[in-house]
Amino acid sequence: MGFFRDQEKRLAVRLLSWQLQRMNRPLPPAEDMERLAARLVNDAHHIARSRGRNVIAILKEMVDDMKK
């Protein structure tokens, strides 16, 4: 992965950790978190390509939707 994709994945891991802690749920193992974050980043890039939106904003929305 490139530099920016790695940064986005790190941000997704932090957002996921924050959301799970806020919901008082246990954090999954680091490998699972990284795998989920990579999937979220890929999905966000796909959405951004089709809709022309910001990847970071899409990531935030996707993590917020987890609590619903």
C-alpha positions in Angstrom: 0.0 0.0 0.0 1.0 3.6 -0.5 1.7 6.2 2.1 -1.7 7.8 2.1 -3.5 4.5 2.1 -1.5 3.4 5.2 -2.4 6.7 6.9 -6.1 6.2 6.1 -5.9 2.7 7.5 -4.3 3.9 10.7 -7.1 6.5 11.0 -9.7 3.9 10.5 -8.2 1.7 13.2 -8.3 4.7 15.6 -11.9 5.5 14.7 -12.9 1.9 15.1 -11.2 1.7 18.5 -12.8 4.9 19.7 -16.2 3.8 18.6 -16.0 0.4 20.2 -14.7 1.9 23.5 -17.6 4.4 23.4 -20.0 1.5 23.0 -18.3 -0.4 25.9 -17.4 -3.3 23.6 -14.2 -5.3 23.8 -11.6 -4.5 21.1 -10.9 -7.4 18.7 -7.3 -8.6 18.2 -5.0 -6.2 16.3 -5.0 -8.3 13.2 -8.8 -8.3 13.0 -8.8 -4.5 13.5 -6.3 -4.0 10.7 -8.2 -6.3 8.4 -11.5 -4.5 9.1 -9.8 -1.1 8.7 -8.4 -2.1 5.4 -11.8 -3.2 4.2 -13.4 0.0 5.4 -10.7 2.1 3.5 -11.2 0.1 0.3 -15.0 0.5 0.6 -14.5 4.2 1.3 -12.3 4.6 -1.8 -14.9 2.8 -3.9 -17.7 5.1 -2.7 -15.5 8.1 -3.2 -14.8 7.1 -6.8 -18.4 6.6 -7.6 -19.8 9.7 -5.7 -16.8 12.1 -5.8 -16.6 12.6 -2.0 -13.8 12.8 0.5 -12.5 9.4 1.7 -12.0 10.6 5.3 -15.6 11.9 5.6 -16.8 8.6 4.2 -14.7 6.6 6.8 -16.2 8.7 9.6 -19.7 8.1 8.4 -19.1 4.3 8.1 -17.7 4.1 11.6 -20.6 6.1 13.0 -23.0 3.8 11.2 -21.6 0.9 13.2 -23.5 2.0 16.4 -26.9 1.7 14.7 
